[in-house]
Amino acid sequence: MTKQELIKERRSQDWRTELRKAHPNKERILHERTAISELPIEERITSFHEEVALGYTREEAMAEARRCLDCPTPGCVEGCPVGIHIPSFIKLIEKGEMLQALDIIRETSSLPAVCGRVCPQEKQCESQCIYTVSLKKQAVSIGNLERYVADYERLHRDRSVKPQRPSQPQRGRIAVVGSGPAGLSFATDMAKWGYDVTVYEAESQLGGVLRYGIPEFCLPNSIIEDELEKMRDLGVHFVANTIVGKTITYEDLKAQGMEGIFIATGVGVANYMGIPGEDLKGVYTASEYLAKYNLMSPEELAAELPSLRGKRVAVIGGGNTAIDAVRTAIRLDSKQAVIVYRRSEEEMPARAEEIKHAREEGTEFLTLHNPVEYLGDESGRVTAMRLQRMELGEPDESGRRRPVAIPGDIITMPIDEVIICIGYSANPLVTNSMPGLEVNKWGNIIVGDDKQTSMSDVYAGGDIVRGAATVILAMGDGRRAATAMHQRLSGRIEEGALV
């Protein structure tokens, strides 16, 4: 059965028909989007470990679900990189069947509690909602509804009941390199289909960018741990502190009987601008800054805080990582926390909700400026930065208007810390250890539509292929790679596989 046939079949179920009759569309569209409760600003700016967005109540979730018009050809599904049957799970929420709603999501997404929190729904599924496209109103809050049912299941499930799986894997051994969203998504599908899957992680803790790159006030570590527990229940094995290409090689993996390898290492090398002063003390990359504080316990943060207070912090960049970094600086009681971005705010790639939260918490936005030099004192510590004022020219290949320097218009701004968030490049360690692996000029692995690399038994996906992108796009890559590898090894395409 095709995806479209399944959507049609589910929509024609008697109870769905009755729901549409009970609340006609002309009634549904009168309701405004249900706001989500948030931690008060005075509390959130002092807490690393409390989520800002508090999630829906049952009543709020059901009210928001009632706004969904249950479209016969749902654009939201096409806008979802992993193809979740969105109206099907939303209508189950409207009916009050929360666990069944989550079952629909888990057919195609292995990380619903994560995606409900950090995916840019306004640029994906919600951008294709009929409210957005035709009614010119706020879309159904798909992300918050996904988060609600995932949280509901986490709080209410019987943890003594484990997924049914064979005592011995039915199929061969598979290796996954990296435990970020692409690797976890791939591993989940392959384990469901009977493979013996081992995930190798270079760091000491699992989760990749989810753990090291996203603060707990956006994505609590307990959410990541819960998803990992579900994967262990499926039979997935995890091996931390293991660097493929150094600790263990491709040849070692093949000698262990691995029939297929999926590379999902992400992009771990931070980019620099190549301007004077980037080597001064107090100039950090986003990855080292965020990882340091993300991994601290509340007690460790409390002990460190007195030495961090009162600093003037500049964050260079306009993506989600930059917003995470500046909001972290605020929680470290900075005197000033400012985003410096070379384009206007309209061009910022960060999620709208993240920008909103950052502004509420006291972030300053200095747009249309770009650093050209960092200045330091005699001890080699940064004290100021020189900023070139910019204006917007013609659009570049990304579709955003290109920033152009205004000659002679440079200002100097005092600063105590700089966090550079201008993107990442691929770490060549894994690719250099596999000479048969083709990469592009940026070091990203070259793959086909099926995510197969130039080595027939090696597939790749996520940021190591795309460059820095979103969690949900990485998950989509993982699922497509799983489908293709499974088809190559077994000749089958399973129902619900992402093709």
Salt bridges, closest charged atoms under 4 A:
GLU27 OE2 - HIS23 ND1 2.65
GLU38 OE1 - ARG44 NH2 3.30
GLU38 OE2 - LYS356 NZ 3.17
GLU38 OE2 - HIS357 NE2 2.77
GLU51 OE2 - ARG117 NE 2.80
GLU51 OE1 - ARG147 NH2 3.38
GLU64 OE2 - ARG67 NH1 2.80
ASP70 OD1 - ARG16 NH2 2.73
ASP70 OD2 - ARG20 NH1 2.72
GLU78 OE2 - LYS3 NZ 3.50
GLU94 OE2 - ARG28 NH2 3.13
GLU94 OE1 - LYS91 NZ 2.52
GLU107 OE2 - ARG10 NH2 2.54
GLU122 OE1 - ARG351 NE 3.98
GLU126 OE1 - ARG33 NH1 3.22
ASP151 OD2 - ARG117 NH2 2.91
ASP151 OD2 - ARG147 NE 3.25
ASP151 OD1 - ARG154 NH1 2.74
GLU153 OE1 - ARG157 NH1 3.53
GLU153 OE1 - LYS230 NZ 3.53
ASP189 OD2 - ARG479 NE 2.91
ASP196 OD2 - ARG173 NE 3.88
ASP196 OD1 - HIS237 NE2 3.03
GLU216 OE2 - HIS49 ND1 2.71
GLU225 OE2 - ARG211 NH2 2.40
ASP226 OD1 - ARG157 NH2 2.99
ASP226 OD1 - ARG159 NH1 3.17
ASP226 OD2 - LYS230 NZ 2.37
GLU227 OE1 - ARG106 NH2 3.35
GLU229 OE2 - ARG157 NH2 3.82
GLU229 OE1 - ARG159 NH1 3.27
ASP233 OD1 - LYS162 NZ 3.50
GLU304 OE2 - LYS292 NZ 3.39
ASP333 OD2 - ARG309 NE 3.02
GLU345 OE1 - ARG359 NH2 2.67
GLU353 OE1 - ARG351 NH2 3.45
GLU354 OE1 - ARG327 NH1 3.13
GLU360 OE1 - ARG44 NH1 2.95
GLU360 OE2 - LYS356 NZ 2.90
GLU361 OE2 - ARG44 NH1 3.23
GLU361 OE2 - ARG327 NH2 2.87
GLU361 OE1 - ARG331 NH1 2.86
GLU373 OE1 - ARG386 NH1 3.37
ASP396 OD2 - ARG343 NH2 2.50
GLU397 OE1 - ARG402 NH2 3.97
ASP409 OD2 - ARG389 NH1 3.34
ASP416 OD1 - ARG312 NH2 3.03
GLU417 OE2 - LYS311 NZ 3.15
ASP457 OD2 - LYS254 NZ 2.81
ASP477 OD1 - LYS451 NZ 3.32
ASP477 OD2 - ARG466 NE 2.78
GLU494 OE2 - HIS486 NE2 2.81
GLU494 OE2 - ARG492 NE 2.82
